[in-house]
Amino acid sequence: MQPFSRRLMTLCALTGVFFFCGTLAAMAQDGVRQHLAAAYGAADFNKVEKIRYTFNVQKDAKRVSRKWVWEPRSDRVTFIPGGQQEPVTYSRKAMPRGGDGQLKKIDARFINDNYWLLFPLHLSWDAQVKLEDKGMQPLPIGTGKARRIVASYPSAGGYTPGDVYELFMGGNYRIIQWIYRRGGARKPSRITTWENYRQFGPLTIALDHRSAGGKFRVYFTHVAVKLAGSDQWIESR
């Protein structure tokens, strides 16, 4: 049996190793967030007063489109339905807990569409998301390799808790492809590309996401940003 002092030293040494490993993991996560923020324009996001976009999803022959205007400073959202329906404007900060059925449905769609548009920025903001660097791995679509980052959301909270995203990133920390696992399921819920990158003021946005066979596609049209102090909408360049 080891003397008490030796056992204490061993325990301290092991604790130090765990603390050091935990510190390295935290530093790695912070590094990924910083690179994502730099690659997609997070440093100047506070200059953005409004973002407008149309979310389009095409699955086989079916297509759905939704138009949005988001004011990130106040977290105010405007949903613009088609036809003769009036726009719906609401403050996400002032939503009652649970919300009414229709507003909650609209907000869930807003979150879905906004995350497709600005997912890398949300990752850089969401400190509760666990990020793991898995090194270079084969791409899920086509050939080649890219750095695989696994992003895991908490098991509670939000509209779809426990979601997991596997991001395949280029050397510039732009996402090339991703795998989405709803609720952390083993089987992928969706695998798509990230392509057609454009610049909108300070923001870098991927406008097109396609499945391997092309039967599923998410793409954005009519994207523009308005900066604070300006009346002009900035489109892509």
FIKOLMI-44497 format. One record per residue (C-alpha): residue in three letters; residue number from 1; x, y negated, z. Coordinates in pm, whole numbers. Each point is the difference from the previous one (the first is absolute). Last residue first. Layout:
<kolza><type>ALA</type><seq>NUM</seq><x>X</x><y>Y</y><z>Z</z></kolza>
...
This chain:
<kolza><type>ARG</type><seq>237</seq><x>-2011</x><y>-4119</y><z>-5484</z></kolza>
<kolza><type>SER</type><seq>236</seq><x>-328</x><y>88</y><z>168</z></kolza>
<kolza><type>GLU</type><seq>235</seq><x>-272</x><y>-250</y><z>90</z></kolza>
<kolza><type>ILE</type><seq>234</seq><x>30</x><y>-292</y><z>238</z></kolza>
<kolza><type>TRP</type><seq>233</seq><x>-332</x><y>-169</y><z>82</z></kolza>
<kolza><type>GLN</type><seq>232</seq><x>36</x><y>-375</y><z>28</z></kolza>
<kolza><type>ASP</type><seq>231</seq><x>-158</x><y>-215</y><z>271</z></kolza>
<kolza><type>SER</type><seq>230</seq><x>321</x><y>-22</y><z>201</z></kolza>
<kolza><type>GLY</type><seq>229</seq><x>72</x><y>-90</y><z>363</z></kolza>
<kolza><type>ALA</type><seq>228</seq><x>26</x><y>363</y><z>112</z></kolza>
<kolza><type>LEU</type><seq>227</seq><x>67</x><y>234</y><z>-289</z></kolza>
<kolza><type>LYS</type><seq>226</seq><x>-267</x><y>153</y><z>-221</z></kolza>
<kolza><type>VAL</type><seq>225</seq><x>54</x><y>353</y><z>-122</z></kolza>
<kolza><type>ALA</type><seq>224</seq><x>-118</x><y>177</y><z>-314</z></kolza>
<kolza><type>VAL</type><seq>223</seq><x>-112</x><y>345</y><z>-113</z></kolza>
<kolza><type>HIS</type><seq>222</seq><x>-268</x><y>13</y><z>-272</z></kolza>
<kolza><type>THR</type><seq>221</seq><x>59</x><y>374</y><z>-48</z></kolza>
<kolza><type>PHE</type><seq>220</seq><x>115</x><y>283</y><z>225</z></kolza>
<kolza><type>TYR</type><seq>219</seq><x>40</x><y>370</y><z>-72</z></kolza>
<kolza><type>VAL</type><seq>218</seq><x>-87</x><y>332</y><z>158</z></kolza>
<kolza><type>ARG</type><seq>217</seq><x>11</x><y>303</y><z>-230</z></kolza>
<kolza><type>PHE</type><seq>216</seq><x>-115</x><y>360</y><z>11</z></kolza>
<kolza><type>LYS</type><seq>215</seq><x>-24</x><y>232</y><z>-300</z></kolza>
<kolza><type>GLY</type><seq>214</seq><x>349</x><y>-97</y><z>-115</z></kolza>
<kolza><type>GLY</type><seq>213</seq><x>141</x><y>349</y><z>42</z></kolza>
<kolza><type>ALA</type><seq>212</seq><x>265</x><y>-99</y><z>253</z></kolza>
<kolza><type>SER</type><seq>211</seq><x>-216</x><y>-257</y><z>176</z></kolza>
<kolza><type>ARG</type><seq>210</seq><x>32</x><y>-369</y><z>-79</z></kolza>
<kolza><type>HIS</type><seq>209</seq><x>54</x><y>-320</y><z>202</z></kolza>
<kolza><type>ASP</type><seq>208</seq><x>22</x><y>-341</y><z>-170</z></kolza>
<kolza><type>LEU</type><seq>207</seq><x>31</x><y>-360</y><z>118</z></kolza>
<kolza><type>ALA</type><seq>206</seq><x>309</x><y>28</y><z>218</z></kolza>
<kolza><type>ILE</type><seq>205</seq><x>38</x><y>-331</y><z>185</z></kolza>
<kolza><type>THR</type><seq>204</seq><x>296</x><y>-226</y><z>80</z></kolza>
<kolza><type>LEU</type><seq>203</seq><x>-106</x><y>-305</y><z>200</z></kolza>
<kolza><type>PRO</type><seq>202</seq><x>168</x><y>-343</y><z>18</z></kolza>
<kolza><type>GLY</type><seq>201</seq><x>-214</x><y>-149</y><z>-281</z></kolza>
<kolza><type>PHE</type><seq>200</seq><x>-158</x><y>299</y><z>-167</z></kolza>
<kolza><type>GLN</type><seq>199</seq><x>280</x><y>219</y><z>-142</z></kolza>
<kolza><type>ARG</type><seq>198</seq><x>-88</x><y>314</y><z>-194</z></kolza>
<kolza><type>TYR</type><seq>197</seq><x>72</x><y>370</y><z>37</z></kolza>
<kolza><type>ASN</type><seq>196</seq><x>-159</x><y>223</y><z>-264</z></kolza>
<kolza><type>GLU</type><seq>195</seq><x>51</x><y>320</y><z>199</z></kolza>
<kolza><type>TRP</type><seq>194</seq><x>-71</x><y>194</y><z>318</z></kolza>
<kolza><type>THR</type><seq>193</seq><x>-77</x><y>360</y><z>-94</z></kolza>
<kolza><type>THR</type><seq>192</seq><x>-265</x><y>220</y><z>154</z></kolza>
<kolza><type>ILE</type><seq>191</seq><x>-57</x><y>300</y><z>225</z></kolza>
<kolza><type>ARG</type><seq>190</seq><x>-332</x><y>22</y><z>188</z></kolza>
<kolza><type>SER</type><seq>189</seq><x>-153</x><y>209</y><z>277</z></kolza>
<kolza><type>PRO</type><seq>188</seq><x>315</x><y>205</y><z>43</z></kolza>
<kolza><type>LYS</type><seq>187</seq><x>-54</x><y>334</y><z>178</z></kolza>
<kolza><type>ARG</type><seq>186</seq><x>152</x><y>7</y><z>347</z></kolza>
<kolza><type>ALA</type><seq>185</seq><x>-260</x><y>-235</y><z>143</z></kolza>
<kolza><type>GLY</type><seq>184</seq><x>133</x><y>-299</y><z>196</z></kolza>
<kolza><type>GLY</type><seq>183</seq><x>-340</x><y>-167</y><z>23</z></kolza>
<kolza><type>ARG</type><seq>182</seq><x>4</x><y>-58</y><z>-375</z></kolza>
<kolza><type>ARG</type><seq>181</seq><x>333</x><y>105</y><z>-148</z></kolza>
<kolza><type>TYR</type><seq>180</seq><x>118</x><y>-251</y><z>-263</z></kolza>
<kolza><type>ILE</type><seq>179</seq><x>302</x><y>79</y><z>-216</z></kolza>
<kolza><type>TRP</type><seq>178</seq><x>186</x><y>-292</y><z>-154</z></kolza>
<kolza><type>GLN</type><seq>177</seq><x>188</x><y>-107</y><z>-309</z></kolza>
<kolza><type>ILE</type><seq>176</seq><x>257</x><y>-264</y><z>-99</z></kolza>
<kolza><type>ILE</type><seq>175</seq><x>-15</x><y>-215</y><z>314</z></kolza>
<kolza><type>ARG</type><seq>174</seq><x>236</x><y>-295</y><z>-12</z></kolza>
<kolza><type>TYR</type><seq>173</seq><x>288</x><y>22</y><z>244</z></kolza>
<kolza><type>ASN</type><seq>172</seq><x>248</x><y>-137</y><z>-260</z></kolza>
<kolza><type>GLY</type><seq>171</seq><x>174</x><y>337</y><z>-20</z></kolza>
<kolza><type>GLY</type><seq>170</seq><x>-329</x><y>162</y><z>-94</z></kolza>
<kolza><type>MET</type><seq>169</seq><x>-254</x><y>131</y><z>246</z></kolza>
<kolza><type>PHE</type><seq>168</seq><x>-210</x><y>314</y><z>29</z></kolza>
<kolza><type>LEU</type><seq>167</seq><x>-260</x><y>-60</y><z>271</z></kolza>
<kolza><type>GLU</type><seq>166</seq><x>-170</x><y>285</y><z>183</z></kolza>
<kolza><type>TYR</type><seq>165</seq><x>-313</x><y>-136</y><z>164</z></kolza>
<kolza><type>VAL</type><seq>164</seq><x>-173</x><y>149</y><z>303</z></kolza>
<kolza><type>ASP</type><seq>163</seq><x>-345</x><y>-93</y><z>132</z></kolza>
<kolza><type>GLY</type><seq>162</seq><x>-66</x><y>78</y><z>367</z></kolza>
<kolza><type>PRO</type><seq>161</seq><x>-294</x><y>-234</y><z>36</z></kolza>
<kolza><type>THR</type><seq>160</seq><x>-220</x><y>-80</y><z>-304</z></kolza>
<kolza><type>TYR</type><seq>159</seq><x>-216</x><y>-304</y><z>79</z></kolza>
<kolza><type>GLY</type><seq>158</seq><x>232</x><y>-142</y><z>263</z></kolza>
<kolza><type>GLY</type><seq>157</seq><x>77</x><y>137</y><z>345</z></kolza>
<kolza><type>ALA</type><seq>156</seq><x>133</x><y>333</y><z>125</z></kolza>
<kolza><type>SER</type><seq>155</seq><x>253</x><y>250</y><z>-135</z></kolza>
<kolza><type>PRO</type><seq>154</seq><x>256</x><y>-272</y><z>-60</z></kolza>
<kolza><type>TYR</type><seq>153</seq><x>125</x><y>-54</y><z>-358</z></kolza>
<kolza><type>SER</type><seq>152</seq><x>290</x><y>199</y><z>-143</z></kolza>
<kolza><type>ALA</type><seq>151</seq><x>232</x><y>-143</y><z>-267</z></kolza>
<kolza><type>VAL</type><seq>150</seq><x>242</x><y>253</y><z>-156</z></kolza>
<kolza><type>ILE</type><seq>149</seq><x>283</x><y>-158</y><z>-201</z></kolza>
<kolza><type>ARG</type><seq>148</seq><x>143</x><y>200</y><z>-290</z></kolza>
<kolza><type>ARG</type><seq>147</seq><x>300</x><y>-148</y><z>-183</z></kolza>
<kolza><type>ALA</type><seq>146</seq><x>-27</x><y>85</y><z>-369</z></kolza>
<kolza><type>LYS</type><seq>145</seq><x>66</x><y>295</y><z>-227</z></kolza>
<kolza><type>GLY</type><seq>144</seq><x>-52</x><y>82</y><z>-366</z></kolza>
<kolza><type>THR</type><seq>143</seq><x>-268</x><y>178</y><z>-198</z></kolza>
<kolza><type>GLY</type><seq>142</seq><x>-371</x><y>-51</y><z>-54</z></kolza>
<kolza><type>ILE</type><seq>141</seq><x>-248</x><y>-65</y><z>278</z></kolza>
<kolza><type>PRO</type><seq>140</seq><x>78</x><y>113</y><z>358</z></kolza>
<kolza><type>LEU</type><seq>139</seq><x>349</x><y>-152</y><z>-20</z></kolza>
<kolza><type>PRO</type><seq>138</seq><x>277</x><y>222</y><z>131</z></kolza>
<kolza><type>GLN</type><seq>137</seq><x>149</x><y>-109</y><z>337</z></kolza>
<kolza><type>MET</type><seq>136</seq><x>278</x><y>-235</y><z>113</z></kolza>
<kolza><type>GLY</type><seq>135</seq><x>-5</x><y>-68</y><z>372</z></kolza>
<kolza><type>LYS</type><seq>134</seq><x>-281</x><y>82</y><z>241</z></kolza>
<kolza><type>ASP</type><seq>133</seq><x>-23</x><y>-347</y><z>157</z></kolza>
<kolza><type>GLU</type><seq>132</seq><x>-276</x><y>2</y><z>259</z></kolza>
<kolza><type>LEU</type><seq>131</seq><x>-237</x><y>-288</y><z>69</z></kolza>
<kolza><type>LYS</type><seq>130</seq><x>-253</x><y>1</y><z>285</z></kolza>
<kolza><type>VAL</type><seq>129</seq><x>-278</x><y>-256</y><z>-36</z></kolza>
<kolza><type>GLN</type><seq>128</seq><x>-74</x><y>-193</y><z>319</z></kolza>
<kolza><type>ALA</type><seq>127</seq><x>205</x><y>-301</y><z>-122</z></kolza>
<kolza><type>ASP</type><seq>126</seq><x>-241</x><y>-65</y><z>-286</z></kolza>
<kolza><type>TRP</type><seq>125</seq><x>137</x><y>-317</y><z>-164</z></kolza>
<kolza><type>SER</type><seq>124</seq><x>265</x><y>152</y><z>-232</z></kolza>
<kolza><type>LEU</type><seq>123</seq><x>-238</x><y>282</y><z>-80</z></kolza>
<kolza><type>HIS</type><seq>122</seq><x>-274</x><y>-249</y><z>-84</z></kolza>
<kolza><type>LEU</type><seq>121</seq><x>242</x><y>-173</y><z>-235</z></kolza>
<kolza><type>PRO</type><seq>120</seq><x>79</x><y>326</y><z>-179</z></kolza>
<kolza><type>PHE</type><seq>119</seq><x>-375</x><y>75</y><z>-31</z></kolza>
<kolza><type>LEU</type><seq>118</seq><x>-92</x><y>-329</y><z>-166</z></kolza>
<kolza><type>LEU</type><seq>117</seq><x>-232</x><y>90</y><z>-289</z></kolza>
<kolza><type>TRP</type><seq>116</seq><x>-95</x><y>357</y><z>97</z></kolza>
<kolza><type>TYR</type><seq>115</seq><x>-34</x><y>-122</y><z>360</z></kolza>
<kolza><type>ASN</type><seq>114</seq><x>-229</x><y>-281</y><z>-113</z></kolza>
<kolza><type>ASP</type><seq>113</seq><x>-228</x><y>240</y><z>-188</z></kolza>
<kolza><type>ASN</type><seq>112</seq><x>-44</x><y>236</y><z>294</z></kolza>
<kolza><type>ILE</type><seq>111</seq><x>-34</x><y>-279</y><z>256</z></kolza>
<kolza><type>PHE</type><seq>110</seq><x>-258</x><y>-179</y><z>-216</z></kolza>
<kolza><type>ARG</type><seq>109</seq><x>-197</x><y>321</y><z>-49</z></kolza>
<kolza><type>ALA</type><seq>108</seq><x>-14</x><y>53</y><z>377</z></kolza>
<kolza><type>ASP</type><seq>107</seq><x>-105</x><y>-364</y><z>39</z></kolza>
<kolza><type>ILE</type><seq>106</seq><x>-289</x><y>42</y><z>-242</z></kolza>
<kolza><type>LYS</type><seq>105</seq><x>-126</x><y>309</y><z>184</z></kolza>
<kolza><type>LYS</type><seq>104</seq><x>35</x><y>-175</y><z>336</z></kolza>
<kolza><type>LEU</type><seq>103</seq><x>-198</x><y>-293</y><z>-138</z></kolza>
<kolza><type>GLN</type><seq>102</seq><x>-280</x><y>228</y><z>-117</z></kolza>
<kolza><type>GLY</type><seq>101</seq><x>-26</x><y>200</y><z>322</z></kolza>
<kolza><type>ASP</type><seq>100</seq><x>26</x><y>-285</y><z>247</z></kolza>
<kolza><type>GLY</type><seq>99</seq><x>330</x><y>-44</y><z>180</z></kolza>
<kolza><type>GLY</type><seq>98</seq><x>157</x><y>257</y><z>233</z></kolza>
<kolza><type>ARG</type><seq>97</seq><x>132</x><y>-274</y><z>222</z></kolza>
<kolza><type>PRO</type><seq>96</seq><x>-140</x><y>-324</y><z>-137</z></kolza>
<kolza><type>MET</type><seq>95</seq><x>205</x><y>-149</y><z>-285</z></kolza>
<kolza><type>ALA</type><seq>94</seq><x>151</x><y>-336</y><z>97</z></kolza>
<kolza><type>LYS</type><seq>93</seq><x>363</x><y>79</y><z>-90</z></kolza>
<kolza><type>ARG</type><seq>92</seq><x>-107</x><y>165</y><z>-328</z></kolza>
<kolza><type>SER</type><seq>91</seq><x>-171</x><y>-325</y><z>-97</z></kolza>
<kolza><type>TYR</type><seq>90</seq><x>-278</x><y>43</y><z>-255</z></kolza>
<kolza><type>THR</type><seq>89</seq><x>-98</x><y>-102</y><z>-351</z></kolza>
<kolza><type>VAL</type><seq>88</seq><x>-244</x><y>199</y><z>-216</z></kolza>
<kolza><type>PRO</type><seq>87</seq><x>-47</x><y>-120</y><z>-356</z></kolza>
<kolza><type>GLU</type><seq>86</seq><x>-359</x><y>-12</y><z>-130</z></kolza>
<kolza><type>GLN</type><seq>85</seq><x>-136</x><y>278</y><z>-219</z></kolza>
<kolza><type>GLN</type><seq>84</seq><x>-106</x><y>-83</y><z>-354</z></kolza>
<kolza><type>GLY</type><seq>83</seq><x>225</x><y>249</y><z>-175</z></kolza>
<kolza><type>GLY</type><seq>82</seq><x>331</x><y>99</y><z>155</z></kolza>
<kolza><type>PRO</type><seq>81</seq><x>96</x><y>-35</y><z>363</z></kolza>
<kolza><type>ILE</type><seq>80</seq><x>252</x><y>-259</y><z>121</z></kolza>
<kolza><type>PHE</type><seq>79</seq><x>138</x><y>91</y><z>344</z></kolza>
<kolza><type>THR</type><seq>78</seq><x>147</x><y>-295</y><z>187</z></kolza>
<kolza><type>VAL</type><seq>77</seq><x>231</x><y>64</y><z>294</z></kolza>
<kolza><type>ARG</type><seq>76</seq><x>130</x><y>-227</y><z>274</z></kolza>
<kolza><type>ASP</type><seq>75</seq><x>307</x><y>120</y><z>188</z></kolza>
<kolza><type>SER</type><seq>74</seq><x>62</x><y>-362</y><z>110</z></kolza>
<kolza><type>ARG</type><seq>73</seq><x>356</x><y>-19</y><z>-134</z></kolza>
<kolza><type>PRO</type><seq>72</seq><x>-58</x><y>291</y><z>-238</z></kolza>
<kolza><type>GLU</type><seq>71</seq><x>-272</x><y>-166</y><z>-212</z></kolza>
<kolza><type>TRP</type><seq>70</seq><x>-116</x><y>290</y><z>-215</z></kolza>
<kolza><type>VAL</type><seq>69</seq><x>-202</x><y>-27</y><z>-321</z></kolza>
<kolza><type>TRP</type><seq>68</seq><x>-139</x><y>326</y><z>-133</z></kolza>
<kolza><type>LYS</type><seq>67</seq><x>-153</x><y>157</y><z>-310</z></kolza>
<kolza><type>ARG</type><seq>66</seq><x>-94</x><y>370</y><z>-14</z></kolza>
<kolza><type>SER</type><seq>65</seq><x>10</x><y>229</y><z>-304</z></kolza>
<kolza><type>VAL</type><seq>64</seq><x>-108</x><y>364</y><z>-38</z></kolza>
<kolza><type>ARG</type><seq>63</seq><x>67</x><y>226</y><z>-300</z></kolza>
<kolza><type>LYS</type><seq>62</seq><x>-123</x><y>352</y><z>-78</z></kolza>
<kolza><type>ALA</type><seq>61</seq><x>121</x><y>183</y><z>-311</z></kolza>
<kolza><type>ASP</type><seq>60</seq><x>272</x><y>200</y><z>179</z></kolza>
<kolza><type>LYS</type><seq>59</seq><x>62</x><y>-199</y><z>317</z></kolza>
<kolza><type>GLN</type><seq>58</seq><x>64</x><y>-369</y><z>-58</z></kolza>
<kolza><type>VAL</type><seq>57</seq><x>51</x><y>-242</y><z>286</z></kolza>
<kolza><type>ASN</type><seq>56</seq><x>9</x><y>-376</y><z>-45</z></kolza>
<kolza><type>PHE</type><seq>55</seq><x>73</x><y>-257</y><z>271</z></kolza>
<kolza><type>THR</type><seq>54</seq><x>-48</x><y>-358</y><z>-116</z></kolza>
<kolza><type>TYR</type><seq>53</seq><x>224</x><y>-255</y><z>164</z></kolza>
<kolza><type>ARG</type><seq>52</seq><x>9</x><y>-333</y><z>180</z></kolza>
<kolza><type>ILE</type><seq>51</seq><x>257</x><y>-100</y><z>261</z></kolza>
<kolza><type>LYS</type><seq>50</seq><x>-34</x><y>-316</y><z>206</z></kolza>
<kolza><type>GLU</type><seq>49</seq><x>213</x><y>-223</y><z>224</z></kolza>
<kolza><type>VAL</type><seq>48</seq><x>339</x><y>160</y><z>-62</z></kolza>
<kolza><type>LYS</type><seq>47</seq><x>285</x><y>-195</y><z>160</z></kolza>
<kolza><type>ASN</type><seq>46</seq><x>9</x><y>238</y><z>299</z></kolza>
<kolza><type>PHE</type><seq>45</seq><x>87</x><y>275</y><z>-249</z></kolza>
<kolza><type>ASP</type><seq>44</seq><x>340</x><y>-159</y><z>-56</z></kolza>
<kolza><type>ALA</type><seq>43</seq><x>211</x><y>253</y><z>192</z></kolza>
<kolza><type>ALA</type><seq>42</seq><x>-235</x><y>282</y><z>-103</z></kolza>
<kolza><type>GLY</type><seq>41</seq><x>106</x><y>-23</y><z>-364</z></kolza>
<kolza><type>TYR</type><seq>40</seq><x>-16</x><y>360</y><z>-120</z></kolza>
<kolza><type>ALA</type><seq>39</seq><x>364</x><y>109</y><z>0</z></kolza>
<kolza><type>ALA</type><seq>38</seq><x>99</x><y>-201</y><z>310</z></kolza>
<kolza><type>ALA</type><seq>37</seq><x>-284</x><y>136</y><z>212</z></kolza>
<kolza><type>LEU</type><seq>36</seq><x>68</x><y>352</y><z>-120</z></kolza>
<kolza><type>HIS</type><seq>35</seq><x>369</x><y>-36</y><z>88</z></kolza>
<kolza><type>GLN</type><seq>34</seq><x>-83</x><y>-135</y><z>346</z></kolza>
<kolza><type>ARG</type><seq>33</seq><x>-252</x><y>277</y><z>64</z></kolza>
<kolza><type>VAL</type><seq>32</seq><x>253</x><y>265</y><z>-103</z></kolza>
<kolza><type>GLY</type><seq>31</seq><x>263</x><y>-152</y><z>229</z></kolza>
<kolza><type>ASP</type><seq>30</seq><x>-242</x><y>-18</y><z>293</z></kolza>
<kolza><type>GLN</type><seq>29</seq><x>-76</x><y>368</y><z>-44</z></kolza>
<kolza><type>ALA</type><seq>28</seq><x>372</x><y>84</y><z>-11</z></kolza>
<kolza><type>MET</type><seq>27</seq><x>64</x><y>-211</y><z>311</z></kolza>
<kolza><type>ALA</type><seq>26</seq><x>-279</x><y>181</y><z>184</z></kolza>
<kolza><type>ALA</type><seq>25</seq><x>144</x><y>337</y><z>-102</z></kolza>
<kolza><type>LEU</type><seq>24</seq><x>349</x><y>-109</y><z>111</z></kolza>
<kolza><type>THR</type><seq>23</seq><x>-137</x><y>-116</y><z>336</z></kolza>
<kolza><type>GLY</type><seq>22</seq><x>-182</x><y>329</y><z>48</z></kolza>
<kolza><type>CYS</type><seq>21</seq><x>320</x><y>187</y><z>-80</z></kolza>
<kolza><type>PHE</type><seq>20</seq><x>191</x><y>-213</y><z>252</z></kolza>
<kolza><type>PHE</type><seq>19</seq><x>-267</x><y>47</y><z>267</z></kolza>
<kolza><type>PHE</type><seq>18</seq><x>-4</x><y>374</y><z>-60</z></kolza>
<kolza><type>VAL</type><seq>17</seq><x>380</x><y>15</y><z>18</z></kolza>
<kolza><type>GLY</type><seq>16</seq><x>8</x><y>-214</y><z>314</z></kolza>
<kolza><type>THR</type><seq>15</seq><x>-259</x><y>220</y><z>166</z></kolza>
<kolza><type>LEU</type><seq>14</seq><x>215</x><y>302</y><z>-83</z></kolza>
<kolza><type>ALA</type><seq>13</seq><x>304</x><y>-168</y><z>157</z></kolza>
<kolza><type>CYS</type><seq>12</seq><x>-199</x><y>-108</y><z>304</z></kolza>
<kolza><type>LEU</type><seq>11</seq><x>-129</x><y>353</y><z>49</z></kolza>
<kolza><type>THR</type><seq>10</seq><x>351</x><y>141</y><z>-31</z></kolza>
<kolza><type>MET</type><seq>9</seq><x>133</x><y>-257</y><z>248</z></kolza>
<kolza><type>LEU</type><seq>8</seq><x>-280</x><y>89</y><z>243</z></kolza>
<kolza><type>ARG</type><seq>7</seq><x>77</x><y>371</y><z>-38</z></kolza>
<kolza><type>ARG</type><seq>6</seq><x>367</x><y>-74</y><z>74</z></kolza>
<kolza><type>SER</type><seq>5</seq><x>-89</x><y>-202</y><z>311</z></kolza>
<kolza><type>PHE</type><seq>4</seq><x>-239</x><y>268</y><z>127</z></kolza>
<kolza><type>PRO</type><seq>3</seq><x>264</x><y>270</y><z>-23</z></kolza>
<kolza><type>GLN</type><seq>2</seq><x>-69</x><y>255</y><z>-274</z></kolza>
<kolza><type>MET</type><seq>1</seq><x>-139</x><y>339</y><z>94</z></kolza>
